[in-house]
Amino acid sequence: MRALTASFLPQLKSSYMALLGRSDPAPVALEHRIEAIRQRMLKELGEYGEKKFPAVTRRVRYAPDIQGLWYARSDVMAILANTHGETVAREKIADISGQFKGLLPKSLSGKASFRFR
Protein backbone atom coordinates (compact mmCIF):
# COMPACT_ATOMS: atom_id res chain seq x y z
CA MET A 1 0.00 0.00 0.00
CA ARG A 2 2.80 2.43 0.91
CA ALA A 3 4.63 1.88 -2.42
CA LEU A 4 1.42 2.49 -4.34
CA THR A 5 0.79 5.72 -2.45
CA ALA A 6 4.38 6.94 -3.00
CA SER A 7 4.12 6.45 -6.76
CA PHE A 8 0.55 7.76 -6.99
CA LEU A 9 1.02 11.09 -5.19
CA PRO A 10 3.37 12.70 -7.74
CA GLN A 11 0.98 11.74 -10.53
CA LEU A 12 -1.95 13.17 -8.60
CA LYS A 13 -0.08 16.42 -7.98
CA SER A 14 0.89 16.66 -11.64
CA SER A 15 -2.70 16.08 -12.75
CA TYR A 16 -4.02 18.64 -10.26
CA MET A 17 -1.46 21.23 -11.36
CA ALA A 18 -2.34 20.58 -15.00
CA LEU A 19 -6.00 21.25 -14.23
CA LEU A 20 -4.96 24.57 -12.72
CA GLY A 21 -2.95 25.33 -15.84
CA ARG A 22 0.39 25.10 -14.07
CA SER A 23 2.15 21.93 -15.01
CA ASP A 24 5.84 21.39 -14.43
CA PRO A 25 7.90 21.18 -17.61
CA ALA A 26 9.02 17.70 -18.61
CA PRO A 27 12.50 16.90 -17.29
CA VAL A 28 14.05 16.78 -20.77
CA ALA A 29 12.44 20.06 -21.79
CA LEU A 30 13.52 21.63 -18.51
CA GLU A 31 17.13 20.56 -19.01
CA HIS A 32 17.03 21.90 -22.56
CA ARG A 33 15.76 25.30 -21.37
CA ILE A 34 18.32 25.48 -18.58
CA GLU A 35 21.13 24.70 -21.02
CA ALA A 36 19.83 27.31 -23.48
CA ILE A 37 19.91 29.95 -20.71
CA ARG A 38 23.39 28.86 -19.68
CA GLN A 39 24.68 29.09 -23.26
CA ARG A 40 23.09 32.51 -23.73
CA MET A 41 24.77 33.83 -20.59
CA LEU A 42 28.14 32.40 -21.66
CA LYS A 43 27.71 33.88 -25.13
CA GLU A 44 27.06 37.32 -23.66
CA LEU A 45 30.16 37.03 -21.47
CA GLY A 46 32.20 36.08 -24.52
CA GLU A 47 35.96 35.64 -24.62
CA TYR A 48 36.53 38.87 -22.72
CA GLY A 49 34.42 37.69 -19.81
CA GLU A 50 36.05 34.27 -19.83
CA LYS A 51 39.56 35.75 -19.73
CA LYS A 52 38.95 38.65 -17.33
CA PHE A 53 36.33 37.04 -15.07
CA PRO A 54 36.96 33.27 -15.03
CA ALA A 55 35.20 32.77 -11.68
CA VAL A 56 31.92 34.19 -13.05
CA THR A 57 32.26 32.14 -16.23
CA ARG A 58 32.75 29.00 -14.12
CA ARG A 59 29.79 29.95 -11.94
CA VAL A 60 27.56 30.13 -15.01
CA ARG A 61 29.04 27.09 -16.72
CA TYR A 62 28.72 24.85 -13.66
CA ALA A 63 25.56 26.21 -12.03
CA PRO A 64 23.83 23.11 -10.68
CA ASP A 65 20.27 24.28 -11.32
CA ILE A 66 18.04 27.07 -12.58
CA GLN A 67 18.31 28.99 -9.31
CA GLY A 68 22.10 29.02 -9.61
CA LEU A 69 21.80 30.61 -13.04
CA TRP A 70 19.22 33.09 -11.75
CA TYR A 71 21.57 34.29 -9.03
CA ALA A 72 24.53 34.47 -11.45
CA ARG A 73 22.69 37.12 -13.50
CA SER A 74 23.86 39.93 -11.23
CA ASP A 75 27.52 39.05 -11.85
CA VAL A 76 26.88 38.78 -15.59
CA MET A 77 25.11 42.16 -15.47
CA ALA A 78 28.12 43.77 -13.80
CA ILE A 79 30.49 42.41 -16.43
CA LEU A 80 28.22 43.44 -19.30
CA ALA A 81 27.80 46.92 -17.84
CA ASN A 82 31.56 47.23 -17.55
CA THR A 83 32.02 46.03 -21.12
CA HIS A 84 29.05 47.54 -23.03
CA GLY A 85 27.56 50.14 -20.71
CA GLU A 86 24.63 49.88 -18.34
CA THR A 87 21.87 50.46 -20.88
CA VAL A 88 22.99 47.63 -23.17
CA ALA A 89 23.66 45.39 -20.18
CA ARG A 90 20.14 45.95 -18.82
CA GLU A 91 18.61 45.06 -22.21
CA LYS A 92 20.66 41.87 -22.46
CA ILE A 93 19.85 40.82 -18.90
CA ALA A 94 16.15 41.58 -19.44
CA ASP A 95 16.18 39.24 -22.46
CA ILE A 96 17.98 36.56 -20.47
CA SER A 97 15.61 37.01 -17.53
CA GLY A 98 12.65 36.44 -19.84
CA GLN A 99 13.96 32.96 -20.57
CA PHE A 100 13.44 32.02 -16.92
CA LYS A 101 9.67 32.47 -17.17
CA GLY A 102 7.85 29.48 -15.73
CA LEU A 103 11.01 27.90 -14.31
CA LEU A 104 11.37 29.68 -10.98
CA PRO A 105 9.31 29.90 -7.81
CA LYS A 106 7.35 33.16 -7.59
CA SER A 107 9.50 34.26 -4.67
CA LEU A 108 12.48 34.54 -7.05
CA SER A 109 10.82 35.88 -10.17
CA GLY A 110 8.73 38.63 -8.59
CA LYS A 111 11.47 41.21 -8.05
CA ALA A 112 10.59 44.52 -9.66
CA SER A 113 13.98 45.16 -11.26
CA PHE A 114 14.02 41.87 -13.16
CA ARG A 115 10.40 41.14 -14.00
CA PHE A 116 9.73 39.05 -17.02
CA ARG A 117 8.63 40.72 -20.18
C-alpha positions in Angstrom: 0.0 0.0 0.0 2.8 2.4 0.9 4.6 1.9 -2.4 1.4 2.5 -4.3 0.8 5.7 -2.4 4.4 6.9 -3.0 4.1 6.5 -6.8 0.6 7.8 -7.0 1.0 11.1 -5.2 3.4 12.7 -7.7 1.0 11.7 -10.5 -2.0 13.2 -8.6 -0.1 16.4 -8.0 0.9 16.7 -11.6 -2.7 16.1 -12.7 -4.0 18.6 -10.3 -1.5 21.2 -11.4 -2.3 20.6 -15.0 -6.0 21.2 -14.2 -5.0 24.6 -12.7 -2.9 25.3 -15.8 0.4 25.1 -14.1 2.2 21.9 -15.0 5.8 21.4 -14.4 7.9 21.2 -17.6 9.0 17.7 -18.6 12.5 16.9 -17.3 14.0 16.8 -20.8 12.4 20.1 -21.8 13.5 21.6 -18.5 17.1 20.6 -19.0 17.0 21.9 -22.6 15.8 25.3 -21.4 18.3 25.5 -18.6 21.1 24.7 -21.0 19.8 27.3 -23.5 19.9 30.0 -20.7 23.4 28.9 -19.7 24.7 29.1 -23.3 23.1 32.5 -23.7 24.8 33.8 -20.6 28.1 32.4 -21.7 27.7 33.9 -25.1 27.1 37.3 -23.7 30.2 37.0 -21.5 32.2 36.1 -24.5 36.0 35.6 -24.6 36.5 38.9 -22.7 34.4 37.7 -19.8 36.1 34.3 -19.8 39.6 35.7 -19.7 39.0 38.6 -17.3 36.3 37.0 -15.1 37.0 33.3 -15.0 35.2 32.8 -11.7 31.9 34.2 -13.1 32.3 32.1 -16.2 32.8 29.0 -14.1 29.8 29.9 -11.9 27.6 30.1 -15.0 29.0 27.1 -16.7 28.7 24.8 -13.7 25.6 26.2 -12.0 23.8 23.1 -10.7 20.3 24.3 -11.3 18.0 27.1 -12.6 18.3 29.0 -9.3 22.1 29.0 -9.6 21.8 30.6 -13.0 19.2 33.1 -11.7 21.6 34.3 -9.0 24.5 34.5 -11.4 22.7 37.1 -13.5 23.9 39.9 -11.2 27.5 39.0 -11.9 26.9 38.8 -15.6 25.1 42.2 -15.5 28.1 43.8 -13.8 30.5 42.4 -16.4 28.2 43.4 -19.3 27.8 46.9 -17.8 31.6 47.2 -17.5 32.0 46.0 -21.1 29.1 47.5 -23.0 27.6 50.1 -20.7 24.6 49.9 -18.3 21.9 50.5 -20.9 23.0 47.6 -23.2 23.7 45.4 -20.2 20.1 45.9 -18.8 18.6 45.1 -22.2 20.7 41.9 -22.5 19.8 40.8 -18.9 16.1 41.6 -19.4 16.2 39.2 -22.5 18.0 36.6 -20.5 15.6 37.0 -17.5 12.6 36.4 -19.8 14.0 33.0 -20.6 13.4 32.0 -16.9 9.7 32.5 -17.2 7.8 29.5 -15.7 11.0 27.9 -14.3 11.4 29.7 -11.0 9.3 29.9 -7.8 7.3 33.2 -7.6 9.5 34.3 -4.7 12.5 34.5 -7.0 10.8 35.9 -10.2 8.7 38.6 -8.6 11.5 41.2 -8.0 10.6 44.5 -9.7 14.0 45.2 -11.3 14.0 41.9 -13.2 10.4 41.1 -14.0 9.7 39.0 -17.0 8.6 40.7 -20.2 
